[in-house]
Amino acid sequence: MLYSRCVILAAGLALMAAVLHATWNIVVKQTGDRFLALWCQFIFAGSFALLGLVGWTIIDGPPNIAWWWSICSGCGHLPYVLLLARAYDKNDFSL
């Protein structure tokens, strides 16, 4: 029974990630300033993740390694957002 719940949870999270990814791609493509749209989404998502991490710390407390991975993830996403914004400005990736 636990296995099937884990599979359902994983499938649900994957579908939710796909919907969110498609949604923010549409938003970025429809705005005039794609760079600003990407950064607003990056700041919103980062704030949401930070809120969750702080809440987790208050309630239970993540292991110290969670903070390290969170910082590394944020630093890794900075060049990704910059390059993605530049790519969207150079060309449209629609079919």
Backbone bond lengths (Angstrom), bond angles and torsions (degrees), N, CA, C in turn:
res aa  C-N    CA-C-N  psi(-1)  N-CA   C-N-CA  omega(-1)  CA-C   N-CA-C  phi
1 M - - - 1.449 - - 1.527 110.65 -
2 L 1.337 117.37 -39.99 1.459 120.66 179.64 1.521 110.77 -64.44
3 Y 1.328 116.42 -38.42 1.461 120.36 -179.82 1.522 110.81 -60.19
4 S 1.330 117.07 -44.89 1.461 119.69 -177.97 1.529 111.00 -67.34
5 R 1.321 118.01 -33.50 1.465 120.40 176.81 1.529 110.90 -66.74
6 C 1.325 115.97 -39.99 1.467 119.94 178.45 1.521 111.01 -65.12
7 V 1.321 116.73 -40.19 1.463 120.82 179.15 1.522 110.08 -65.49
8 I 1.315 117.26 -43.17 1.466 121.32 178.83 1.525 110.09 -64.16
9 L 1.317 117.43 -42.83 1.462 120.97 178.40 1.530 110.80 -62.59
10 A 1.323 116.98 -45.91 1.466 120.58 -179.96 1.530 110.98 -62.95
11 A 1.318 117.28 -42.73 1.466 120.44 178.92 1.526 110.66 -65.08
12 G 1.321 116.73 -41.02 1.466 120.47 178.06 1.517 112.27 -63.40
13 L 1.323 116.69 -42.68 1.465 120.24 178.19 1.528 111.51 -65.65
14 A 1.322 117.12 -38.85 1.466 120.36 178.31 1.529 110.90 -65.45
15 L 1.329 117.07 -41.98 1.465 120.26 177.77 1.523 111.26 -65.62
16 M 1.326 116.71 -40.72 1.459 120.38 178.45 1.535 110.39 -63.38
17 A 1.317 117.16 -41.24 1.465 120.56 178.09 1.526 110.83 -63.26
18 A 1.329 117.23 -39.67 1.465 120.51 179.03 1.525 111.18 -64.65
19 V 1.324 116.83 -42.53 1.469 120.83 179.31 1.526 110.33 -65.44
20 L 1.324 117.44 -44.54 1.463 120.26 178.56 1.526 111.29 -62.63
21 H 1.319 116.97 -41.48 1.461 121.07 179.90 1.532 110.71 -63.10
22 A 1.322 116.49 -45.74 1.468 120.07 178.79 1.523 110.99 -64.24
23 T 1.335 116.76 -38.50 1.465 120.66 -179.26 1.516 111.07 -64.68
24 W 1.326 117.61 -46.84 1.465 116.91 -177.84 1.520 111.66 -70.97
25 N 1.332 117.84 -27.13 1.467 119.35 173.93 1.526 110.90 -65.14
26 I 1.325 117.12 -41.21 1.466 121.08 178.09 1.519 110.31 -64.28
27 V 1.329 116.63 -44.49 1.468 120.39 -179.78 1.526 110.46 -60.65
28 V 1.313 116.90 -44.75 1.469 120.53 -178.67 1.524 110.67 -64.72
29 K 1.321 117.35 -40.57 1.461 120.27 -178.72 1.524 112.28 -68.49
30 Q 1.338 118.20 -28.48 1.461 120.80 -175.90 1.522 113.47 -89.92
31 T 1.310 118.44 -8.92 1.459 119.97 -179.55 1.525 110.34 -91.53
32 G 1.318 115.15 157.19 1.458 120.03 178.76 1.515 112.22 -74.63
33 D 1.316 116.78 -41.80 1.465 121.51 -178.89 1.528 108.65 -105.42
34 R 1.303 116.23 93.73 1.465 120.80 -176.08 1.520 111.92 -67.27
35 F 1.313 116.48 -34.42 1.461 120.62 179.17 1.527 110.21 -61.57
36 L 1.327 116.67 -46.68 1.462 121.35 179.34 1.526 111.12 -64.75
37 A 1.327 117.00 -40.79 1.465 120.65 179.77 1.525 111.03 -62.69
38 L 1.323 117.15 -43.29 1.464 120.20 178.65 1.522 111.40 -64.57
39 W 1.329 116.80 -42.45 1.458 119.15 -179.45 1.525 111.92 -67.61
40 C 1.329 117.47 -37.41 1.471 119.88 176.86 1.525 110.40 -62.45
41 Q 1.331 116.43 -42.13 1.457 119.85 177.88 1.528 111.13 -66.72
42 F 1.314 116.98 -39.08 1.463 121.67 178.81 1.531 110.52 -63.03
43 I 1.324 116.46 -44.16 1.468 120.83 179.65 1.523 110.56 -67.04
44 F 1.332 117.30 -41.69 1.461 120.76 179.02 1.526 110.84 -62.59
45 A 1.328 116.65 -48.57 1.463 120.33 -179.19 1.526 111.39 -64.97
46 G 1.326 116.76 -40.36 1.463 120.22 178.21 1.514 112.27 -64.52
47 S 1.326 116.48 -39.54 1.464 120.58 177.81 1.520 110.62 -65.39
48 F 1.326 115.89 -41.30 1.462 120.70 178.85 1.528 110.65 -63.64
49 A 1.328 116.52 -43.51 1.464 120.72 178.75 1.526 111.06 -65.83
50 L 1.326 116.76 -41.21 1.459 120.39 178.76 1.527 111.02 -64.32
51 L 1.329 116.23 -40.66 1.465 120.22 176.61 1.525 110.58 -59.99
52 G 1.334 116.36 -44.20 1.461 120.09 178.32 1.513 112.35 -63.09
53 L 1.311 116.84 -40.22 1.461 120.82 179.92 1.528 111.35 -68.34
54 V 1.327 116.49 -40.49 1.470 119.94 177.47 1.529 110.15 -66.60
55 G 1.344 116.38 -42.12 1.466 119.70 176.94 1.515 111.81 -61.07
56 W 1.318 116.53 -41.11 1.456 121.55 177.95 1.521 109.86 -62.98
57 T 1.325 116.93 -39.08 1.461 121.44 178.85 1.521 110.93 -63.63
58 I 1.317 116.66 -42.32 1.466 120.74 -179.13 1.522 110.98 -67.08
59 I 1.330 116.96 -42.60 1.465 120.98 -175.61 1.522 111.90 -75.18
60 D 1.320 116.49 -55.34 1.462 120.08 -171.71 1.518 112.20 -125.94
61 G 1.277 116.22 -40.21 1.452 120.95 -178.82 1.511 112.38 94.22
62 P 1.339 116.78 109.23 1.465 119.12 176.67 1.522 109.81 -73.72
63 P 1.304 116.47 160.94 1.464 117.89 173.98 1.529 109.55 -64.83
64 N 1.302 116.66 155.25 1.466 120.84 -177.80 1.524 113.05 -56.97
65 I 1.306 117.03 -29.51 1.464 120.32 -179.31 1.528 111.14 -65.14
66 A 1.322 118.26 -24.48 1.470 121.09 179.14 1.522 110.80 -63.24
67 W 1.324 117.03 -38.16 1.465 119.94 178.17 1.521 110.40 -65.05
68 W 1.314 116.97 -41.76 1.460 121.24 179.23 1.531 110.68 -61.58
69 W 1.327 117.47 -46.70 1.459 120.74 179.92 1.523 111.33 -66.41
70 S 1.306 117.97 -34.04 1.470 121.04 177.56 1.524 110.87 -65.21
71 I 1.318 116.52 -43.86 1.466 120.63 178.76 1.529 110.22 -65.80
72 C 1.316 117.35 -43.89 1.471 120.84 178.65 1.526 111.22 -62.45
73 S 1.313 116.97 -40.15 1.459 120.73 178.77 1.522 111.19 -63.74
74 G 1.321 116.56 -43.77 1.463 120.27 178.04 1.512 112.10 -62.59
75 C 1.325 116.51 -43.34 1.474 120.36 179.08 1.528 111.42 -67.31
76 G 1.300 117.06 -33.60 1.460 120.28 177.57 1.515 112.99 -71.05
77 H 1.320 116.58 -29.59 1.461 120.15 -179.60 1.527 112.91 -79.13
78 L 1.312 118.14 -20.77 1.469 119.96 179.49 1.532 112.41 -58.91
79 P 1.331 119.72 -54.49 1.470 118.00 178.13 1.527 112.22 -65.60
80 Y 1.321 117.05 -31.79 1.464 120.49 178.00 1.526 110.59 -59.84
81 V 1.324 117.46 -46.85 1.463 120.83 -179.32 1.526 110.39 -66.54
82 L 1.314 117.66 -41.41 1.467 120.52 178.11 1.533 111.46 -60.87
83 L 1.321 116.33 -47.16 1.462 119.95 -179.44 1.525 111.84 -68.02
84 L 1.320 117.13 -36.96 1.459 120.33 178.50 1.521 111.18 -66.00
85 A 1.324 117.23 -42.09 1.467 120.72 177.94 1.521 110.25 -62.64
86 R 1.314 116.91 -41.97 1.468 120.33 178.59 1.532 110.59 -65.28
87 A 1.322 116.75 -40.20 1.466 120.01 179.17 1.524 111.12 -64.90
88 Y 1.328 117.28 -41.01 1.467 120.31 177.86 1.524 111.10 -64.84
89 D 1.321 117.93 -35.09 1.464 120.19 178.43 1.530 111.66 -70.01
90 K 1.321 116.84 -33.76 1.465 120.00 -178.06 1.522 112.30 -76.43
91 N 1.331 117.31 -38.91 1.456 119.92 -173.85 1.519 110.14 -154.70
92 D 1.320 115.97 153.31 1.456 121.59 175.91 1.528 107.86 -92.55
93 F 1.314 116.95 134.94 1.456 121.17 -176.14 1.521 113.28 -97.77
94 S 1.322 117.43 21.12 1.463 121.00 179.90 1.520 110.48 -79.48
95 L 1.312 114.17 156.15 1.469 119.32 175.24 1.506 109.90 -86.55
